[in-house]
Amino acid sequence: MLEKIKETAEYIKSRVNELPKTAIILGTGLGELVNHIEISTVIPYSEIPNFPVSTVEGHSGKLIFGKLGNKLIMAMQGRFHFYEGYCMQQVTFPVRVMKALGVKTLFVSNASGGMNPDFRIGDLMIITDHINLFPEHPLRGKNYEELGPRFPEMSEAYSQRLIADAKKVAAENGIRVVEGVYVGTQGPTFETPAEYRYFHRIGGDAVGMSTVPEVIVARHGGMEVFGISVITDLGVEGIVEKVSHEEVQKAASAAEPKMTLIMKELINQFKE
């Protein structure tokens, strides 16, 4: 694994003039944030050694470098999912490469189903914590001390500092945000009404099929993490509605401008 990480990082270094300390992973329907980036380099995943290729609609499959406001950033337009058939090491490989490139702070976004009865479709949920229900753990197997400790501490998986700053940005711009716990599941099926009830009763506010493995690996590597979910459908008891991937994409796209504003302001305000 170490050799692959090094090979991939060296390739990206050969293509990019200035390496950022901030990275963003853009989820389903949220790839339009790249329109706000002053792009200097675009590398399709298919050109990057050892990189998987995204197979899901709404995930473009490009690594983008440039400036968001006044900050240098690296953005993944499209991520990898366990349900696509990739192992957890492949799903999280880009986060390992980010670390090797010197990234200190990771911003993650996703589309998710809300179980909290106070949530509405289109809400932005700042992730305060997560519950890992994936059947495979991204740190299972041999631990490389160069990448992080054998038993990483996870009491603050999502940075309290960045959460507080994001809430200020939202308030200053009149954007409704909610906070909650994200439940990460394997997918690719959407949840049954009974599963929604179960996830809510164990402490979850929203559920999705990504993010958790990436955050675990980022924290393993010592990165600071901020996460945000767009609530694209509701699984609240008594009002579970049928949902499709197309509807999720549509709802995510509608909420994207608000998420972009929060991300952009937050990234430009915080001190690394």
N, C-alpha and C positions, 0 to 999 in steps of 0.2 A: 504493500500500500504506500509506504513512504516514497518509494521510487516513482510510482505513478503520480503522486501529488507533486513531487519535485519536477517531473517531466512536464506536467501540465502548467505549473506555475512558471517555469522557464519559458515555455512557448508563449504564454500570455504576456510576460515581461518583454519578449521580443517584438510584440505587436503594439504595446502601449507605452507612451512616453512618460506620463505621470501616473503613478499608482495611488489610488485613494485609500483612505482609512475607514471609509463608510461604504456599506453595501446594502442593497435593497433586493428582496425577492418578491416579485409581483405575482399575485395569484390569479385565479380565474376571473376574466373580464376586467382586470385591473391593469392591463398592459399599457393603457393609454398615458400613464404617467410619463412614459418616455418622451412624449411630445413636449414636455416641459424641460427636458434635458438638452443642454447645449452639447450635442454629441461630438466627440472627437474620434472614437473608434467603435465599430460594430463587428463582432465576431460571431458568426453562426455556430451553434453548438456542434454541428456536423464537422467543422474544421478544427475543433479543439481536441487534442489527443486525450484519450481516456474518458471523455465526457459522454454521458448518455445523450439520447435525443428525445425531446418531449413529443409525446404522441397524442396529447389531448387537445381538443378544440378549445381555443381561447388562450393557449400557451404557445407563443410564437417561436421560442427556441433561439434566442439571441442573447449574447453577453454584450452589454452596452457600457461604454466608458465616456465620461464627460462631466459637465457641471450642472448641478441642480441649484439654482441661485448662485451663491458664491462658493459652494462646496464641491470638491471633486468627489464623484461617486462611481460606483460600479453597480449596475442593475442587471438582474436576471429577469429577462422578459420571457417568463415560462419556467416552471419548475418540474421536478420529477416526483412521481408518486409510487408508493409501494404497490398499489393496485395495477399499475401498468406492467408489473412483472419484474421490476427491478428489486434487487436486494437492498437492505437498508444502507449498506456501504455505498452503493451507487446513488441512492436517493440523496444522501448527505455529502457525497464527494465534492460538489461545488463549494460547500462551506469549508471543507478542509483546505481547498485551494485558496479560498478567500483569506484564511488565516495565514497560509504560506506567503501570500502577497502583501501581508501587513494590515489587513482589515481589523479594526478594533471594535466597530459598532455595526450590528446587523439589524436592519429593519425588515420585518416580514409582514405580508398581508395575505388575506385569503377571503374566500366567500364561504359563508357558513349558515347552517340552519339554526334558528333561535328557539330555545326551549323556555326562556324566561318570559312569563306572561306580561311583563312590563315592556318588552321589546316590540318594535314595529319593523316591517319590511323596509329596508333602506337605511336602518340605523347603522352607525359605526360603533363597534364594540372594541374598546381598548382592552387588550388581553392582560389580565392581572395574574393569571396562573393557568396551568393546564393539568389535565388528567390524561395519562398515556394508556390507551387501550389497544395499541397496535400489538399484533401477535409476535413481533420480532423487535428486539431492541438494537438501536444503531451502534451501541458500544459493546455488544456481545462479541466475545472472541478475545484474541490477544490485545493487550493494551500497550500502546507505544507512549512512553513517557514524554517523548518529543511533542506529542499531540495533546496531552493532558493527563490528569491523574486517573488511576484505576477506578476510584469511587468519587465522582464529581459531586460537589455540594449543589443542591438545587433549591435552597430556601428562597432565593430571589432570581428565579429563572427569567423574569421580565423586570427590567430596571425600574425601580420606584422613582428614581430621579427623572427618567424620560417620561414615565406615566404622568407625573405631576406637571412637567413642562407641556405635554400634549394636551392635558386638560385646560391649561391656561390658554394655549393657542386656540383651542376650540371655543372657549368662552369669549375670547377677544373677537372672534369672527362669527359669533352667533350660530355656531354649529352644534347641533344636538349630538352628544356622545353618551354612550352607556359603558359600563365596565362589567367584566365578567370572566368566568373560567371557561376555557376552550377545551373541549373533549376531542381527542384525536383518535379516529378509527380507521380501519383498513379500507373500507369501501370495496367495490365501487357502487354498491346499492345505496340509495337514499334510505333513511331510517324508517322503520315501522313505527306506528303510534306507541307500541309498548316500549320500543327502544328509546324513543324520545322521553317517555315518562321515566324510564330507568336512568338515563343520562342526567336528567334534571334532578332526580332524587339523590343521586350520588354526589351532587354538587356542581353539575355543569350548567352553563348558561347558553352555550352555543356548541355546535358539533360540526366537524369537518374531517377531510381525509388527507390533511397535510400538516405542515408547520411544526408539529411536536418533534419529529426526528431532527429537523434542521436546528431547532432551538436547543435540543439536548447536545448536539455536536458543537454548536456555537459556544455554549456554556462550558463544555468539556475543554474547549480551546481558550477559555478566558475572555470571550467577547461579551460586550454589553448588548442586550437585546431589547428591542421594542416591537410589539406585535399589535396588529389591528385587524379586525374581522368586519366585513360587510355582511349584515344580516339579510340574506337574499330570499329566505323562506321561513315559515314558522311551523314548529312542531309543538305548539302549546296544547295541552290537554283540552279536548273539545273542539279545537280549530285546526287540526292537522289537515293540510291541503295537499293535493297531488302536486308534484314538482317535477320539472325536467331540467336537463343541463342547459337548454336554451333559455329557459326562464331565469335560471341562476345567473347566466351570463348577462342577460338584459338588466336584471336588478343590480348586479355589480357595476355594470357600466353607468347606470343612472346615478349611483352613489360615488362614482370615481372622482368627480371634481372636488368633492368635499374631502375625500381621503387624500387626494393630491395636495390640497392646500395645507392640511395638517402636517403631512409628511415633509413638504417643502419648508414650511416655517420651522418645524421642529429641527430638521437637519441643519438649517442655517443658524439656529439659535444656540444649539448646545455646544459646549466646549469639549473637545476630545481629550 
